[in-house]
Amino acid sequence: MPPAVFLRDYWQKRPLLVRGAFPDYRSPIEPEDLAGLACEDGVLARIVQHDRQRDAWTVETGPFPESRFPGLPGHDWTLLVQDVDKWDPDIAALLEHFRFLPRWRLDDIMVSFAAPGGSVGAHVDQYDVFLLQAQGHRRWQVDAGPNPPTGFRDDVELRLLREFSPTHDWVLAPGDMLYLPPGVPHHGVAEDACLTFSVGMRAPSAAELLGDYADHLLATADEAVRYSDPDLAVPDDPARIDASALDRVGRALEALRAEPDALAEWFGRFITTYRSAVEVAPAPGLPPPDQVEQALAAGVPLQRHPWSRLAWHGDGEDATLFANGEAWPVPAADARLLANAHEFDLDAFEALSPAGRQCLHQLVQAGHFLLPIDED
């Protein structure tokens, strides 16, 4: 299916099951690898267990001691690890298959291992998600009907649905993938020990957008812009807030509305920071620009930091490059090249303008592009 057809007919409209989306797929990681990652500091991990007899759910958060896993039962539990694409380059490579979506919309790849019967219950997500079966088999039940019930149970930590009436029932094998739009109730249960990769989107709520934008406006508002009433007439009742007063309030607030370029700069900073679990910081002993260029000339490419989120905005020759909430003015051609690069070699460096090369050096100093560590 051409991406344009998928976006037109399915994206944020209805679920889509793709059999053999990744033919003969072999997972680049094993369950033992995922368990090991869940024991590392800084990794966001959870274990969800279901007691079927009592219909009780428990949630534990990591990092976990290695001794936690041998004691788990042989059924009805799930290990979920967020941001595995930031820790494993083979998992990150999957994102190249989703280039038909804006890169700044892609959030992370969560990997879950489920013992037979393992599940996280019937629930809804408020973002688009692609569920790729990597090992084993998982049964997905989906309610794609109009206006499904979305009330939550009040007796469990998880936001589980009180009612769930599936309209579809599918068992996914390795290589199969299920797309779900936001707000579609679904329930996945492991048929056998299985790994599932969840490619999730960033979807900030209106409250999150408004809160951050309000903070931005407060920080940049001109104190000279105030409520004023040069057209004031003698009021019928001096205690009344009349329609004219409210019109003036609206005009005062309208003056705070950002121009398109200012709005783009705020949003670029916001979306490259949103839901970032790790702050990118420069490593000790940063290489100076001449050393970076010598390494590139010697065939050693720069590697993008796995937690760096880059995007750009511009309609003409000039643009703004965003990286984890920071902004750099650069030519549009340079912004496009820098924002899309996961590896930067000599050819790419020579394609940059002088301003683009300076920006790259600044990105290196900020920790967004790194020289590979010499293992020797």
N, C-alpha and C positions, 0 to 999 in steps of 0.2 A: 504494500500500500504506500503510495507517495505520501510524504509527510504532510503536504498541503491538504490531502484528503482526510487524513487522521485529524488534523487540527479543525477542519471544517465540520466533520461529522461526529467526532467523539470527544475532543478536548473539552473538558468541563461540561459535557452534555450527557454521556452515557458510558458504561463500562465497555471494555473490549478485551476479549481473551484472544491471545495470539499463540497458537500452537506452533512449537518449533521456532520461536522468535530467534533463539540462538541454537542452531542445529548442533547436535552432538556436544552439547556444552559440558565442560568439565570445570568444576569450581577451582579457582586458584588457591583457595585456603581449605583447610580441614577443620572439623569441629574442635580438635585439640588446639589449633592455632587461635581460634576465637576465644577459647577458654583462657589461654595464656595471655591474650591481649586484655581480657577482662580483669586480669590481676594487676595490670600496670597502673601506676599513679597517673592521674589526669585523663583516664579513659572513662567515658560515660557508659555504664553498663548496669543492667538490671536482670534479676531472675524473678520470673513470675511462675508461681505454682498454683495448681487448682486441686482442691479436695472435692472430688465429685460427690461423695456421699453427703457432705454438708453444703455443697455448692459454695464453698468458701475459697477466697482468693487471697494470696499473700504476695507481697512485693518486697524484694531486697535490692538495695543499691550498692554498687561496687565503689572502689575496686575490691575484689574478693581475694581471700587467701587461697593458695593452691589447694589446701586441704578441703575447701568447700565442695569441690566437684565430685570427688570419689564417693561422698556420702549421699549424693542426690539419688532419688529413686529412678527406676527404669522407665517411668512414664509420667505424663501430665505436668511437665515443666518446660520452660522456655528461657533461654539466655538471649538477651538482646543487647547489642553493642552499637552505639551511635558512631558516626563519622569514621567508619572503617576505611573509607577512601583516603582519609588524611594520613592513615598509618600504613597502608599497604598500596604500593603503586600498581599492582595487578588489579586490585579492586577499583582504583581510581581510573584505570584505563577504560572501564565500562562506560564512563561518562562521555567518551568520544562518540558513542552510539546515540547520544541524545543531543547532538548539535543542532537539531531542528528546533530546539527550544532556546530561549535566551539563557546564556550561561549564568547570569546573575539570578535567575529564577531557581536554579538547581541548588538544593540545600546540602544534602549528604546522601551517602549510601549506608543505611543501617543493615547490619547482618544479624540474623537470628538463627540460633540452633534450637530445635525442638525435639525432645524425646517423643516417642509415640504417644499420641493423645495431647501433646503440648499445645497450648493456645494462650492468647491473651484476652479471650472473650469477644463477644459481639460488640462492636464499637463503630464510631464514625471518625474520620479524620477531616480536618478543615483545610486540607491541601491535596493537590494531585499526587498520586503515588503510582509507581510502576513496580510490580511485585514479580521478580524473576526467581523461578525455582532453580536452585543451584545443585542440590543433592536431595535424594529421596523424593517423597511425594507429600503434598499438602492438599487437603480438601478446602476449597473456598466456597462459602455460601454468601450470596450477595442479594440484597434487597434493592432492586432497581426500579421499584414501583414509584408512583407519584406520591409525594408527601408522606414518606415513611415516618413512623413514630421515632422520636429521638430523645425521649426522656431517659434519664440516667438512674441507675440503682443508687440507693443511699446507704447500702450496707457493705460496700467494698471501697478500697482505696482507688481502684481503677475506675475510669469513667465508662462503665459498661451499660449497655442498653437494657432497660427493663423489658422491652418487647422487641422481638426480632422475627420477621416472617420472610424468609428468603424466597426470591423469585428465580434464582439461578443456583446451580450446584455443580461445581467443576472440581476435578482432581487434576492438579498440575504435576507434570513430570519434569525432570531436568531439561532446561532450555525453553520451557513454556513461560509465558509472561502474561500477567493480568494488569490492565490499566484501570484505575478507579478515579473518578472525579471527586472533588470535595463533597462531603456530606452524604455519601452513599454508604449505608450500613453494610458491614461485612464481618465475617467470622471465619478465621482460618484455623484448622486443626490438623496436626501432623498425622498422616497415615502410618508413617514409619519415621525413624530418625532422619531429620532433614535439615537442610540449610536453605534459607530464603534471603534474597537480597532485596531491600526496599529502597528504591530511588525516589526520594521525597523532594518536594518543591518548597521554596520559601513563599509563604503567603501571609505577610503581616496583616493583622486585623486593623480595622478602621481606627480602633482605640489606640493601637500602637503607633500607627502613622500620625494620628492627630496629636498624641502625647509628645512624640519626638519633634514634630513640626512646630508645636506650640513652644517647646523649649528653645528651638532655633529662632523663632520669631521674637521671643522675649529677649534673647541674647543679642539680637541684631536690630530691634525696633528703635526707631527714631523718637526720642523723647519729645521732639517738637510737634509730632503728630498727635493731636489731642481732640477730644470732643469739643466742638465749637458750634455756636448758634448765632451767626451774624444776622440771620433772617428772623430772629425771635420777635414774636408778637405778644401783646399783653394776654396772659392766659385767662380762660374762663374760671379755672380753679387752680391756684398755684401749687396744690398738692398732687395734681394729676400728672402722670407721665402720658403725654398724648402721642398720637401717631407721628407728628412732626419730630418729636424727640427721638423716637425709635428709628426714623429715617436717618437722622443725624448720627445715631450710634452705628447704623449700618455703613454709612459713608466713612466713619472713622475706622471701622474694622476693615473696610474694603481697601483703605490705604495701606494696610499691612500685607495684602496679598502680594506674593512674590511674582516678579516677572518670570517668563519661561526659563531664562538662563539661571536665575537665582533658584527657582524651584528645582531645576535639574541638578544644580550643585548640592542642594540639601539632600535630594533623594539619592544621588550617587554616593554621598558619604554615608547616608543611612543604610542603604541596601547592601553595601559592601562590609558593613559592620554587623548587621542584623543577625542574631542567633549565632554569633561567633563564640565558640567555647574556649578558644585559645588566642591570646594576644601575640601577634608577631613582634619579635624584638630582635634587634641586631645582635649577632653573635660576637663574643670577644675576639679581638684580633682581626677586625675587618680589613680586607685587602684594599689598598689605595687604588685609584682608577688605573694607574699605569700597570699595576700587577694584574688587575682584571683583564685589561686589554692584552697583556702578554699571555695570560692563560688562554684567552680566546684564540689568539694567533697560534698557540701551540696545539689547538684542537681540543681544548677542555671547555665544554659548554657550561654556561650557568644553568642551575636548576631552580625552578620556582619553588618557593616555600609551600609545603602542602596546605598550610592554613591561610595562604594569601588569597584574597578575593579581589579580583580586578575587573573593572568595567570602565566604559568611557562614554562621553556624550559630546556631540558636536554635529552641526549640520553643514558647515562649510570647510574651509581649510584649517581653521583653528578648532581645538577640542580641549576637553578636560579629562584627564585620566584619574580614576579613583582606585585606591588600594586601602582596604580596611579602614575606611573613614577619613583618609587623607586625600588631598587633591593636588594635581600638578597640571599646569597649562602646557600643552604640547601640540604640535601639528597633528591633524587628524590621522594622517598616514602612520605616524609614529604611535599614536594612541591605539590604533587598531592592531598594530604589530605587537606592542607590549602587552596589551590586555589579553591577547589570544595565545601568547607564548607560554608553554610549560617548560621549554628548554630553549636557551638562547645561545646560538653559535656565532662564529665569526661572520658568516654570510648575513645573518639577521642583524648583527651589530653594524656592519657596513651599509646596510640598507637604511639605517636611521639617519635623520638629519643631525646636525650638531646639537640642537636643542633636545632631540630624542636621546642622544648618547648621554648628555648631561643628566636627563631624567633617569636613564637606566642606572647610572652611577649612584644617583640618589636613592633609587629603589634597592640597590645593593646595600648601601649604608643603612637603610631602614630594615633590612633583613628579608625583603621580599624575593630577591634572587640571590642564590648562594653558589659559591664555588664548591664542587664536590670535595669531601674530606679525603685527604691522602691517607689511606689505610696503613701505608708504610711509615 
